[in-house]
């Protein structure tokens, strides 16, 4: 799978998954939103 547009990719090798997430600001705080979690095949 290609990544998610405008998202960061985090590959967790020990858990054999890849997570795509976005970061936004809301009321002075950083908010991390997980978009997709997929097993590494």
N, C-alpha and C positions, 0 to 999 in steps of 0.2 A: 504494500500500500504506500502510496505517496503520502507525504505529511499533510497536515491540516493547514490551510492558508493562514498566515499571520500567527501561527502558534509555534511555541518552542517544543522541541523534541527531547525527551529524556529516556535514554535506554538503560533499563535496570537489568544488567547482564545476570546478576546473581538470582533474580526472580524470573528471568527469561520473558520480560514484558517491555513494551515501549509505551510511553505515555506522551500524549500531545496536550499541551496546556497553554492558556493565555494568561496574561497579567494585565490588570487594569487598575486605575485609581478610583476610589470611591470615598468621599468624605474624608480625605486625607490619609486613607489606608490603602495599601496594596492588596488587591484581591486576586487570588489564583483560582482559575476555573479549569478543571480537567475536562477536556473535550473528548478524548478517545483513549481507551486502554486496550492494547492488542497484544496477544502472545507473539513472541518471536518465533517464526516458523523456519 
